[in-house]
């Protein structure tokens, strides 16, 4: 990989004609803090509006894709602050959905809550055999405000989506493939995503 640089909570590199954005954190959970969400939104929008050609993008996480929003942050949110945080997440998801080249999620480990929203905003999803998906908000009295409640039913159907949202069910990679949440399982999802992203 060439040209790797470190930013707030993620690294950005390039492999051939594909950009690689990797979430990183000390505990490997890659929580989507307010600061990280804002930085990701800005970075992805900058990549989409540059002077040169827009390259395919792979989003992954070191050790885990993402455990979602930081509960320590959102626990203290109410009223306008909660609305502002929801809008920040929605802006990031729109930046991914509208990115003018392919965006692939390469998912290892936990992909939960807001992390699942992030994966759902990507155009395609590849998982490792040990990836785990879920929206645990219902178990905590929370519901996502980042667009997952719309994207997941469109992708896998209303009934199956309710299994994740209402029952707070965890889903294995095999089940995710079966219901259409991911399109493939690979031992190295980043390498597989690179193959797909490098195709003309």
Buried (B, 14 or more C-beta within 10 A) or exposed (E): EEEEEEBEBBBBBBBEEBBBBBBBBEEBBBBBBBEBBBBBBBBBBEBBEEEEEBBBBBBBBBBBBBBBBBBEBBEEBEEEEEEEBBEBBBBBBBBBBEBEBBBBBBBBBBBBBBBBBBBBBBBBBBBBEEBBBBBBBBEEEBEBBBBBBEBBBEBBEEEBBBBBBEEBBBBBBEBBBEBEBBBBBBEEBBEBBBEBBEEE
